[in-house]
Each structure stands twice: as structure tokens, then as C-alpha cells.
């Protein structure tokens, strides 16, 4: 009997309190979630933490708002006082926030003995302010974490106890860095900076590089290929002038376009951001050539290998900075938010970048760190298992008459570039995407797999990724044209291969394709 079965709408994936995914089992459910249909969102109590406020965080926020008389105001709890100050400054400096009373919530010791450690921002209830604040925290990953919220509720007597879970008993940070050094042997402990989320790692790296390069008159950032949505938002939102300082080159294989851009603007370019491979097209640029071009022009190269994992591709030798979501693959149980910034110790300005990143990122909450340390010991073994399973799934999909196109690290267009950075010829990771010759909804609704956001956990996960990440583009003609310009089919499906028997995974796909 297959290990796979349909999960109901709103079920956490995995089924535990701090899960980072949630079941969206039909296209109707998914669209209802995106369009905030009450009957749908009412059944979703948890989800990917940067998009759906965790129930512990929601309860804590409501408790504090009542205690501090914040009727008629919206309260956002943040990872630290620094992140609260950044959010407040951002709101005050944007058009929706002009004239608004922004206040800092600087701690809550209700009994006089609890250390003040909670921070946040509150503002008048206002749809524009709400949208702007939520987008800022989503982009930068600066929300208060769910475990810290849970622990605070327990201390305040609002929860009887925290959810039982395995935690690393020793020095969690040392254990995490021990494993990461196996994936990044060129890095020392001083080069590795765990962050509270993958997006916070990206934001900290972006800010550190931007600060360094701005002093040299360099303000332009180049986006190579189609990147994850919040990475795109950081590049667009936080450059000094989005019209002047943001450049998108949609074709990761067009080295000539890069050469022309650098010939024209090379002395004003601060950095290039690329994913290797990209999300969701699993395309790999020519990383050594990209690195050589950037180095010749004094441009910083930031690479994100999250789709493949740190144990499958070796990119630190080419980049100035590597950013990575440790939520993916490293936290293979699917219940930890964490990220990483790694500085290439041999790159120019490594010391300046280390100091800048250390000042700008938000560290991992101790209990999240202990949970990650309890899981990360299986990281390398998990990737080895996926290296064996993913090619079998890719071969099945490529041979099926109802499948239009399959994207994975060894696709013909990317294979040569991918193998230039692969740790081994068979180190392909656990991610692939595909499109169908038949309508999306009947297949998606029928397939007996976990379906929801995120990837890189022991549970296989299927998602109509563009609907989840870019629904605003899917639903308009202009948005679909923008996607088409980057070679993206809105009906693309992204599959994260898990630790279940690969034969069961292929059988579930085959069953739905044959309907």
C-alpha cells in the first residue's frame, strides 16, 4: 500500500506545531487561499511562517495588544529591537506611513522578573500601513519566531507547556557549524553566519554588500534569471533608485548580455545576485565565467544554492558571499526557519563583509538553533538519498506522453553548467519542475501527494509554484506576459522529492497522469 494519501485542507505538513508547510489539496483551495476566501482561510491556522502568522505568534500579539491598550492599532512583533527600529523607520519613510504615529514596543516584563526581550511596532489600523509592514517583514524575514512566541506564552501562563520535540543537548551552534564546514570546507567558523530565516540571510548580505559598494559609487544590482519572489522584492525595493539601480537579465545563459552590461555600467554595479540553480526553472548559469566577470569589474557576486543544497553544489569558491535557506534540506523535518550567510575567506573585502553581515543579520533563537542542530546531523545522508531518487523521478516524467517539459539540474540546457559546480556528477539534489500537456487542475486535484509551499523536507511536496509565489502575475494578462518573457509557464508544477520510497512517489504521479 502506498505511503501517500490525500491530506485535508489546512493540515500542517508535517503534522506538528512548528511545521513550515500546509496542505492546499486542490486548485480551488489554493486560489481560495490566495484570494482570501473566508471559507478557505478559516481552515488554515498555520502555514509558511513568513506568509501566515503562526498561531503562537498571533495569540501572543493579541495578548500584548490587550495588555498595552492598543485598541484600534496593529501590532507587529519582530525578531529584535533592531528589526523593530528598521520596520518603524521604513514605515515612517514610505508614503502610507507619513503622518502616522509609529511607536516601538520595547519589552514586556509583566511580573517584574521576566527579562524584557520582546520588541515590535504598532501603528493605526490602516490597510496601506498593514500591507507595507507585512511586506517588509516578509521580505526581510524579521518576524518573531514561533518557538520564541510559544516559550513566551508558556512563561506568561497562557500555555501549559511547549510542544515536546527533540533538541540538541550540547553546543547547538558548534554542531551546526561542524556540519556546514563539511559542505563548505573552505570556510572557517568565522565565515559562517546562521540567520533567523533564509530571507534574513539574503537581506543581511544585500545590505552589507550595498553599504560597502555605495562608498565606492556603486549602487546597481543585477538580477540574473528568475529568482525567488522575496529576493526579487529586496533587489527592487531596497536599492536607492529602482529605475536606475535595478537591472534584470532574464536569460541565465546569455553571457553576451552580461558582458555588454558590464562594458556599459561595470564601474557602477554593486553586485550580481544569482541562484544556482534557479527557482523554479532549475537553470544554472555558467558560475565560473560569471565569477570571473564580476571579479574583473570589482562587482560582488552573491549566490544562492538553496534549490540544490550546500552538499550538492560547491559555489563558495566562486562567490564573494553565499546565502542559503537552512529551512530547506538541512532542517529536513520541515519545522525550523533558519538561514545562512557564508563569506568566501579568500575574496576581496572578506573582513569588511564579515563585520557588515554580523551587524545586520538576526541570529537564530536558541531553541530553533537546538532543533536545527538535532536535525542537521542527517543533512548529508538525506542529500545522498535524494541524489539516488530524483533521477528516477525525472526519467519517469521525461518519458511520460502527458508531460510537456521537465526541468532539473541535468536538463540538457543546464547540464554542462551544473556539472561545473556539482560536488559530484550524481549530486543532483531533490528538486525538479515540470509542465503538462493537459490541464493543470485535474492532475493537481487527483495526485495523492502532500501539496503545499516550501521544499527540502522528508515529506515530498508538490506545488503549482507560480500560483503560490506569484499569483498577482498569474491572474493578469500583463503578469502572464512578464512570466512568458522569462520562459515561465504559469501552470508549472514544482516537486520536492522526499524520503518516501521513490516507487511510491512515481506511482502516485502515474496514477494522476492516467486519469
N, C-alpha and C positions, 0 to 999 in steps of 0.2 A: 504494500500500500504506500502511495506517495506521502512524503512528509508535508506536502503543500496542500493548503485548503484556503478557501476564501475567508478573509478577515473582515469583520464588520466595520462600518464607517466609524471613525474616531478611536479605534483600538490603538493603543500605543504600540510602537514597533521599536524594540522588543517590549513585552508587556511588563514594564516596571516604571517606577515613578519618574526617573530622570531620563527616560528614552528620548532620543532626538528625532524620531520619525513618528508618523501617524498614518493609519490606514485611510486611503482615499480610493475605495474599491471600484468605483465606476466613473465614467466621464461626467455623468450628471453630478455626482458628488464633488468631483474636482472643480467643475465650473461653479457649483453652488458655493464651494469654499472660496473661490476667487472673487465671486460677485457678492459675497457676504449674505447669502440667503439664510434667513434665521433658522429654518428647519435643518439646514446643514451645519452651520457654525455652532448651533446649540448642542450638537453631539460631539464637537471637537473641543475637548477640555485641555488638550496638550498637543504640541507639535514641535517643529524645529524651533529651538528657543529664541532665535533672533526674529522670528516671524509671528510666533504665537506665544503670548505671555504665559509663562509656566504657572500652574495653579498655586504653587507655594509663593511665588513672587506676587501673583495677583492678590492672594489673601493678605500677605504682609503689607502690600501697598495700601489696601483698603483699611487695614488696622491702623496704620500710621496716619493716614488721611483723617480718619475719625478722631484719633487721639490729639492731633495737632490742629483741629478745627479748619481743615482745608475744604470745607463745603464750597462747591462752585469752582474748584480748581482741579487740575490734573497733576498727579504726582508721578514722577519717573525716578525709580531707584537705579543708581549707577554703580559701577564696579569700585569706584573710589571717589575721594574728594576732587582729585584732579579731573576725572572724567565728568563729574558734575559741573565743575567750573567750565570745562570745554563746551558742554552742552548749553549752559546758560549763556556763554559768550556767543555761541553760534546762533541761538535764538534771538539774542539781542541785536545781532548784526545782520539779520535777514529781514526782508520786507514784512513778513507776517508778524515778526516779533517787535516791531517798532512801537513804542508806547506801551508795551506790555510790562507788567510787573513780574520780573523774574527773581525768584528767591532761592537761595541754597538751603537745603535741608541737611544739616551738618551732624546728625547723630541722634541716637535715641536711647538714653540710659534710664528706663522707666523707674527702676528701683534705686538708682543712685550707685549701684555696684556694677552694672553691665557696662563694659567699655563702649564709648561712642565709636561706632565703626560703620554706620550706615549713612550713605550720602545720596543726595538726589536733587532734583529740580522740580519746582511746581510752578504752574502758570495758570492763568484764567482758562476755563473751559472754552476752547476755541478750535474749530476744525482745522484751520490753517496751522496753528501752533502745534496741534496734536500731530498732524501729518508730518510737519517738519521735524519735530522731536523724534518721532518714531523712525523716520528715515535716517536721521543722524545716528541714532543708536544702532539701528540695523546695519548701516554701512560700516561703522567703526567697531562693532562688537563690544560695546561698553556697558551693556545691561548688567545689573547684579545677577550673579549666577543662581541657579535653582537650589543647589546644595547649601549655599550661604543663606538663602531665604529660608530653607527648611530648618537649618540649625537655629536661626534667629527665632522662628516660630516656636521651636521646642524650648528655647531658653525663656521665652516670654510666656510659656504655659499654654500656648494656642494649639500645639500639637503634643500628644502624649509622648511620642518618640519618633526618631527618624527612621526611614526605611532601612532594614538590615541589608548590608551588602559587604562584599569582601574588599578590604582596604589593605594596602601595603603597610606592613608593620614597622619597617625601617625608615631610612632616609629616602623619601619618595623622589625628591629632585635628583639625587645621585643615581638612583635606579633608572630614572627616565633618561638621564644624560648618558648613562652606561650603554643603554640600548641604542640611543641615537648616534653615539660615536661609532657603533658597528655599521650603521648605514652611511655615516658621514665621517670616514676615518681621517680626513684631512683637518677636521675641526677639533679644537680643544674645548674644554668645558667653558672657557671664557667666550667662545664664539657662538654658544647655543643659548637662545633666549626663549623659553616657553612663555606663551601668552594665554590670556583667558579665553581666546577664541581664534579661529583661523583668520577671521576678518580683522581682528585687532592686531594680529601679526602683520597683515598686509598694510593696515593703516599706519602702524608704527614705522615699518620700513619705508613707506612712501614719505612720511613726514621727515624722517631722519635724512633720507637722500635729498628731498626737496630743500631742506634747510641748508645742507652742505652746498648744494649746487647753486642755490639762489645767490649766495655770496659771490659766486663766480659769473653772475649774469645769465645763468642757465635756468629756464623756467618751463620749457616744453617737455611734456610727457608723451611718449608714443605707445599706443596700444597695438600690439601685434596680434591679429586674428580676433576671433570672437571669444571673449573671456567671461568668467562668471559674473553675474549681474551686479553684485555689490562691488566687485573690483572695478568694473566699468564706472559705477557711480562715484567711487573715490577719485578716479582719474578725472572725471568730468567736473565733479563738484568742488574739489579742493585745490585745483590749480588756480593761480592768481586770476587768469582770464580764460574761461573755457573756449572762447572763439580763437584766441591766439595761441594758447598753451596746451591744447589737447589735439592730438593727431591720431586718427585711427587708420591703420593699414589692414584691410580685411583679409588679405591673402598671405598666410604664413609662409608660403613657398616662393613668394615674389621677392627674391633677394635684390633684383634690379631696382624695385621701387624703394627699398630701404637705402640702397646706395645713392639714389637720386635725392631722397630726403636729406640724408646726411651731408651730401655735397652742398645742398642749399642752406640747411639750417643747423649743421652739426655743432657749431660753436654756441648754439642757444638751447640745445637739447640737454635736459637734466637726466632723464632716464628712459629706458625701454622696459615695459612690463610684458612678459610673455608667459604663457602656460606651456608646459612640456610634459605630456601632450595637453591639448586644449579641451575645454569643457563646453559643449558636449560632442564636438566633431572628432575628438581623439586624434587631432592632427599635430604633428611635431615639426617645428621649424628646424632649420639647419643651425643647431645651437653653437657649434664651434665657430662657424662663419659669423653668426650674429655677435658672439662674444668678441671676436677679433675686430669687427667693425666698430663696436661700441668702445673698445679699449683704445683704438686709434684716435677716436674723436673725444676722448675724455668723458664719455657718457656712461652712467651706471646702469648695469643690467640686473634686473630683478626677475628671478624665475620662480614659478610655482609648479612643482611636480606632483601636486596632490592627487590628480587623476591616476597616475601610475604608482605612486608611493616612493618614499625615500629608499626602499630596499630594491626597487626595480630600475631606477634611473640615477645616474651619477651626474648631477648638474652643478654641484658646488664649485668644482674646479673652473667652470666657465663663467659663473655669475659673480657679481660683487656681493649680492645678497640673495639667499634662498628663503622663500616663505612657504609654509606648509600648514595644512589643517590636520592636526593630530586627532581630531574627531574621526577622521577617515583612516581606516586600516590600523592605526596604532591603538586607538580605543575601539577594538574590534567587537566589543559587546554592544556598541551603539548607545552609550549612556553617559558620555563625557564630552563637554565642549572644551577644546583646547587648541592652541596653535603653536607655531614655532617660527622664529626668525633665526637663521644661521648666517653668520658673516664669513666670507672667504678670507682666511687669515693672510693670504698672500696677495690680496687685491689692494690697489692703491686706496688710501684713506680708511683702511680697515679699523684702525683705532678710533678715528672720529666717528665712524658709523656705529661701532660698538657702544660708545658713550651716548650717542644720539638715540639709538634704539632703546637702551636701558632707561633713558629718561621718559620715553614716550609710550612704551607698551604697558599694558595692565597685566600683572603677574597672575598666575593661576591660584585660585583659592585653595588652601591647604587640603581640604577634603577631596576636592576634584583632583588635586595632584596625587593624593594617596590612591584614589580609584584608578587614575590613569596608570600609575606605577604597578598596580595589581594586574592590569591587562597587558601592558606593553611588552612584557616578557614573551608573549606569544606572537608578537608582531612579525618577526622574520619567518617563523613556521607557517603562519597564516598566509603570508605572501607566496611562499613556496607552494602551498596547496592551490592557491588561485592561479599560479603560473601553469599548473597542470590542467585545471578545469576550463579556464577561459578559452584556449584554442579549440577545445571540443565544442563549446557553445558557438563560437564564431564559425566553425566549419559547418555545423548544422544549419545555422541561419543563412550562410552564404549559398548553401546548396538547395534551399527551400524555394519552390517556384513562386510563393506568395510574398517573399521578401525582396524588396527593391534594391536596397543598398545596406551594407554593413560597414560600420566604422570601428576600427580597433587599432591598437598600436602597430600591428603588422599589415594593415591595409596597404595596397600597392603604392598609393601616393605618398605614404608616410614611412614605409618600412626602412628605407635607407637612412633617413634622418633619425628615426627612433633607435636603430641599432648603433648609431654613433654615440648615443648616451646610455644605452641599456647596460645594466650591470652584468648581464649575461644574455646570450641570444634567446633564451626561453623566458626571460624575466619580463612578462607582458602584463602583470597585474590582474585586476579583476573587473575592468570597466570596458563596456562596448555600447555602441548605439546602433540603431537600425531604423529603416523606414519600410513601409509595407506598400504593396501594390493594391491592397484592398483598404476599405475604410478603417479608420483607427478605432472608433468606439466599440464595434462588436468584438474585436480582438481583445482590447483592453478590459472590457467588462467580463469577458469569459475566462481570461487566463487566471489560473489558480496559483498566483504568486503574491507575496506581500507587495503592496503598491503604495508608495508614498515618497516624500522628499528624503534627501541625504543619500549617502552611499558609503561603501567601505566598512560594512559590518558583517557579522557572521550570518545574519539574515539576508538572503538575496532580496533585492529591491528593484522594482520596475517603476518607471515614471514617464509620463508624457512631458518631458523636461521643459519644453518651451512653454507649455501651458502653465506649469508650476512657476517657472522663473521669469517668464516674460509675457504674462497673459495680456498686459496692456498692448503689446505688439501683435499678438495673435488676433485680437478682436477688431483690428482696424486694417483697412487696405494699405494705408501708409506704413503701418508697422510690419505687415507681411512683406511689403516691398523692401523694407530695411533688412529683414531677415533674409530674403532672397538674395540681396546684394552680397551677403556673407555666406551664401551657399547653404542656408539652413531651411529645411522643410519644417513648418510648424508642427507637423504630425510626427516628428521624430520621437522615438522611444529610447530611453537610456536605461540600460540594465547593469546593475551592480551584482556581480556573481558572489554568492555567499559560500558558506562552508557545508551546505547540504550536499547530499550525493548528486553529482553532476548529471547522472542519468535521470534522476527525478526532475531536475530543472529542465533538461531538454524535453522530457516527456510532457511537462506542463506547457511548454511553448508549443510543442507539436499539436497537442490536444486543441489549444485555442486557435491555431492556424488552420486546422482542418474543419472548423465549424463553418 
